[in-house]
């Protein structure tokens, strides 16, 4: 039987602005291939699942184990609501 589930863990998130400080904080690296290939992503973050492309204005989430990943703004807005 099919069941529905809701995520119950809280995450912390902030919007990536492309700054060096945020790159250092979240382990985001500039992609050197972007200098030669305009279609290559500018930024990459390494997650538990592997390499992930990051764009400016993506949300950088921090999970319960301290892991980081990027979430596109339109997905973030549909999936998460602020909880203070």
N, C-alpha and C positions, 0 to 999 in steps of 0.2 A: 504494500500500500504506500502511496506517495504521501509524504508529510512535508509541511512547511517549517522552516527554521529561520530564526532571527539571530543576527550577531549580537552578542551581549558584552563583548570586551570593548573597553574604551581605547581610543587611539589619541595621540597628539598629532597635530598637523599644522603646517604653515606653508604659505605660498612661496614657491621658489622664485627669487628675483634675479638670479644669475650672478649674485655677488660672490666674491672669493670667500667671505666669511661663511656663507651658507654651504658653499662647495666643501669647505673644510669640515664643517659641522656634520654633514651627512655623507661624506665620502664620495661626493660627486666629482667626476673628472671631466676635463675638456677633451673632446675627441680630436686627436691630431689629424685624422682623415678629413675633417670638415674644412681644413685649410685648402685642400686640393679638390675636394668634391662638394659642390654646393648642395647636393642631395643628402649628404651624410649628416647624422644628428650632431648637434653641437655639444651635448652633455650626455654622460652615461653614469648610472649608479649601479653598484654591484649589490644584488640582493641574494637571499638564500637560494633562489631559483636560478640565478645567473645574472647576466648583464641586462639592464633595462634602460631604454632611452628616456631622457628627461627633457622637457621643454620649459622655457620660462613661463610662469603662471601655473604650471602644474603644482599640485599639492604634494608635499613630501610628508608622508605619514610615518609615525614611529609606533611600532606594535608593542605588545606586552613583554616581549623578550628583548626590546631595544633595537629590533631590526627596522630598516628604513626601506620604503618603496615609493614610487611616484604614482599619482592618480591624476588623470586628466580632469580639468575643471568641471566639465559637463557631467562626468561620472561621479565626481566627488559631491556635487550639489544634489544629485539624485539619490545618493546612497547614505550620506551622513548629515546629521544635524548637530548644531552646536550644543554642548552640554557643559555648563560651568558650575 
